Amino acid sequence: MGLQITRRLACLCFGLATVGAAFALPARAAETDPEKFLGALAHEAVTVLRRDDLEPASRAQEFRKLLRRGFDLPAVSRFVLGRYWRRASELERDEFTQLFEDYVVAIYGRRLGHHVGAELRVIGHRSDGENGAIVHSEIAPGKGSVIKLDWRLRQRINGWRVVDIMVEGVSLALAQRSEFATVIRSNGGQVSGLLEKLRKKTQMLALNQGDHTGNPRPTNATISTQ
C-alpha cells in the first residue's frame, strides 16, 4: 500500500480555493460567524491563487500563510498521527508537524491556481458541540456531479479554525490518519519511518514544484511503503 494525499484531500483545498469573491467580509463578522469565516478565508485564497505575478516560491509562501491563518494545523497534525503522537518524542512531533504542513503546501499551493473557476456555495451550518460548527457547502464543477463538502470548525482564541473536511460524508482527517498508520506499521511501528518518507517526498515535491519559468511539473503524491 502507498501513502497518498487522497482525492478527498484535493477536494478540501479545491473547495477552499473556489468560493466566490462575494464573501469578502469584515474581519469581525468572519470571527463570529462560521459561514462568513469560511467565505472570507476562501476569498483570500482566490486572491492569492489568481495573482499571475507571483513566482512559485512566493505563491507557496502565501498559501502557507493562508493555511496557518485558517486551519488549526497543530491540532490536525496531532489527530492524523493518532495514537503514535503519544509514542513520538518531542523532536519527532515537531518535525512531523512541520513536514505535514510542508507536504500540503508543496502539493497544492502551486496547482490550485488552475481551479479557481468552479463554483462553491455555502448553504448553511449547524453547531458541533459547545465550541464547534460544521459549515455545509457544495462544489459545482464545470463537468460532473455536485460534490458536498462539510467543513468542521473549532472556535479558538483567535476565532474559527478548520480542523477537518468531510467529502460526501467521509472525513479527510480520518482517512489521512489511516494512511499514516499504515506506513508506521510497515516500518515496525516507528514514527521515524514515516518521517523519513515524508522528508524525502516533500523534498522531491519542492524540486518538482516548478522550473525557473514557473511552469509546474507533474508530481506524484504517493509515498511507497516498500
ABEGO torsion letter per residue (X at the ends): XBBBBBAAAAAAAAAAAABBAAABBBAAAAAABAAAAAAAAAAAAAAAAABAABBAAAAAAAAAAAAAAABBAAAAAAAAAEAAAAABBAAAAAAAAAAAAAAAAAAAAAAAAAAAABBBBBAEBBBBEAABBBBBBBBBBABEBBBBBBBBBBBBAAEBBBABBBBGGBBAAAAAAAAAAAAAAAAGGBAAAAAAAAAAAAAAAAAAAEBAAGBBBBBBABBBAX
